[in-house]
Amino acid sequence: MDQLDDMATGAAVLGTGGGGDPYIGKLLAREALRDRPPLTMLSFDELDDDDFVILGGAGGAPTVGVEKLPSGHELVHAFRTLETHFGKKFTAVMSPEAGGINSMIPISLAAAVGLPLVDGDIMGRAFPEIQMAIPTLWGITATPMAMADEKGNAIILDTISNRWTEVMARSLIVQMGAVTHATNFPMTGAQVKQAAISGTMTLIGQIGRAIREAREQHRDPIAAATAITGGHELWRGKIADVDRRTVGGFARGAARIVGTGAYADHTLQLDFQNEFLAARVGDEMLATTPDLITVLDAETGEPITTENLRYGFRVAVLGIPCDPRWRSEGGIALAGPRYFGYDVPYIPVEERLAASPLTR
């Protein structure tokens, strides 16, 4: 099962600290694949324009998700509820984001319902809010959307905008116990080719394999992760403090990382809302959303999600360029630093680092 292990690792790297615990998603996928035919994965080129594709994943606070474990039935319930609503069958399943559990759960859904999995997603990373997706830039709606919980409740949302989908769904997530499962962004094959990101599932497997092979060959797994993602090392140090709380269905907080080696005498602050949003030293920003900020164990290269940050961990922090569409005017408005309350412009991570005296 090296392939699933590698995919879980790669998903957590691109998950930027969020997207839920990939280990849980890996277990769900492994169980769903047991005693079932091998899963078929479709490239965008293999999709017909009139295929009917649905996204499936979990939503809520990752800190709750590590204790409130899914059975796998919740997402199937949401899937069947939405099929009944449309009165037609879906022909393929796709991941909503390249991140954590939400890159793994669609594997279990596809296996459980006997459909192929599309090799792609709609973010190229994980984001905390539903509307933060490339299809939103193309006017593609997230609804009709079905949500289901572990108690057997299911509900369909049909909203006037993806922002309203987020507002209403977030209220329901809180009432459903801070974690729920959903099927959303129903799209044709033609829409997927236009507004999704190709090759995600392949990429997460490649990232995980690069990190694993680096460890096995006694090479630096951080360098391996940096090379395969096209990322940049932002920081190395020791976690000195973590302030984390669950508010409004999100895990919010900050971590302080005291620099070591070349970064000694300075402290990096990482702010997060499920995902890491900003990395800064004092008033100087080193990276901001929508670029990816990810934390890896400095020795093993294993990614560390926001709910698993702990005092004393020795870590490396990477900044990874986002999909070019996030750097458009619309993408920055949708998920840039000012949306999250930072009074700074979006500057690509590679440009910030080239101008910073704090990084190598």
Helices and strands as residue ranges (DSSP letters): H 2-14, H 22-33, E 41-42, G 44-46, E 52-60, H 62-65, H 73-86, E 92-94, H 101-113, E 117-118, E 120-121, H 134-137, E 145-148, E 154-157, H 162-175, E 179-188, H 189-195, E 197-198, H 200-216, H 221-229, E 232-247, E 250-259, G 261-263, E 267-273, E 276-281, E 284-288, E 292-297, G 306-308, E 314-320, G 324-327, H 329-335, G 337-340, H 349-355
